[in-house]
Amino acid sequence: MAVGIFSVKKRYRVACYVSCGMLLAVMLSGCGSGCSPASDISRAASSSGRTPDSNPPSSPPPPSPPDRMTLEREIARPDAATLQVTVHIRYGGQQPVTALGLVENIPPGWRYRQAAGTALPQILPQAGREGRLEFVWITPPPFPANFTYTLEKTAGKEDSAAAIRGQTVYRRLGGEERSDELATSIPGIPQ
């Protein structure tokens, strides 16, 4: 519960009673210098039929698009030597994205083969690249952006229990920003 008292004019004050996402504003006139937040809460609460200590039922706020970019990843393993990694990049902010990149760190024993999809980056890693993969959009795609890249097992290497780790790197109207780093475990060898 949060309460704020704001001066509207010298003779008026507004008591704002906020609880579980509800905002009740009550105009209190003639409140001299003897007003206190506690008495204002009691007046606001009695006007609403609630006591200051009551906890009204709450419902979660409706989901809103993130102002920050988010990254999701799915990994499919059609056979022991292939991984298909599908990346979902979401952004719902108001500021336009002016630059976008994706940095993926793949575990030892795997190398990049190719990428496909409708939101394919304009700059892709070279086939055969291991370790750090960089995907770059010269013109950022519409969001959500999805594409899939394929990894192949390096001959003679053991299966690694390490995860694929990565994050988006982007710019809006200011400096460089990054999504939270995401780590996704590689699924086991299909039977």
N, C-alpha and C positions, 0 to 999 in steps of 0.2 A: 504494500500500500504506500502510495506517495502522495504528499499534499504540498501544494504551493500556494502562497498568497501573493497576489499581484495587485498593485495599486492601479486602479482605473482612473480615478480622480481623487481629490483629497477626501471626499465623503463616501466613496464607494470602494469596495474590495471584492475580489472574486476568489472564492474558495474552490479549488479544483480537487476533486476526490477521484483518485484513480485506483482501481482495483481490478485485477484480472482483465485488463484491456478495456474496461469501461471508463468513460469520462463523464463526470457529472459536474456541471458548472452551475453554481448558485450565486446569484447576485445578493450581496449582503449590504443593505443600505443603513446608514446611520451608525455604522460600526466605528466607534471612536477609538481612542488609543488603547482601550481596554481589551481589544480583540486579541485572541491568541489562536494559534493553529489548532489546538485541541478543541476549543469551543466551536470554531468554525467547522471542524470535522463533525462534531456532534450535530450541529445545525444541518450540515449537508447530508449527513446520514439519516437524520430523522425525516428530512424532506423526501428521501428516497425510500424510506421504509426499512432501511438496513441499519444495523448497529455497526460502530466502527470496527468491532472485532469479528463480525460475520464474514464468512468466506463464500461469496456467491458462486454458483456453478459456473465453470468456465468452459469455453470451447477454444480449440487452438485457432490462432489467426490463419486466414487463408494463405496458402503458399504464394510467395512472390518470387519473381525471377531474380536470380542472384545478381548483385552488382559486380561481383567478382566472377572470374571465369572458373569453371569447374571441369574436371577431367574424370572420365570413367573409362574402364578398360575391361574387355572380355577376351579370354584366351581359349581357343579351341585347339585340340590336338588330334587331328584326323589320323595320324600314324606316329610311330615312334620318332621319326626324323623331321617332322614338320609342326610348326606352330602358326596358327592364324590369329593375329592380334587385331581386334576391332577396337578403335578408339572413338569415344564420344566426347566432343568438346561443346560445352554449353555456356551461353552468356546471355543475360537478359538486361544488362545495364542500359542506361540512357546515353552514355557517352559512346561515340563510335570507336571501334577498334581500328587502329591505323597500321598495326604491325602484329604478326602472329607467327609463332614458332612452337614446335613441340620437340622436347629433348627426351629421349628414351635411353635408358642404360640397360642393355641386355646382358644376362649372365654369361660367363665363359662357357664355351661349347656350342654357342649359337651364332649364326651370322644372318645378315639381312639378305633377302632374295628379291622381293618386289612389293609394290603397293597397288591397290585398286580402290575405287569408290567414287562417289559423286563429288565429294569435297576434297579431292586429291591435292596435296600440296604441289606447288610449282617446282620446288627444289626438294629432291629426294636424296637419301644416302646412296652411295655407290653399291651395286650388288657385291656381295661378299664381305661387306663391312662388319666388323665385330665391335663390341663395347658400346661406345656412345653413338647413337643415331640422332641426326638432326633433320627435322622436316620443317620447311619454311614456305609460308604463303606470301607471295609478293602482294597480292590482293586478297585480304582476308575473306573467307567464305561466309555465306549466310549461316546463322546459328539456329539450331544445333548443327554442328559439322561432324560427319562420321566418315571414316575410311578404315580400310583393313590393310595391314601389312603382313607379309609372310616371312618367317624365319625358318632356316634349315639347320639341322644339326651338323656341326663340324665333324668330319670323319675322324675317327679314332679318339674322340673326346667322351668322357663319362657324362652321364646325365647329371645336371646340377640341380640342387634343391633351392637355389637362389631365386629371387623374384625379379620381375621386370619392374624397374622404377623409372618414373618420369614425371614431368610437369610441363605446363604450357608457359611460354614466355611471351608477353604481349605488351603493347603500348596503347594507351588511349590518348588523352590530351596532355598527360604529364610524362613522367619518366617510365622506366621499365617496371613491369609488374610480373608476378609469377603466381600461378595457381598453387594450391597445396600439393606437395609431392604425393604421388600415389604409388603404392607397391602392390603388385598382383603376383600371387604364386603361380608357378607353372604347373599345370595339371600333370598327373602321373601318366605313365605309358599306357595307352589303351590295350586291353586284353583281346 
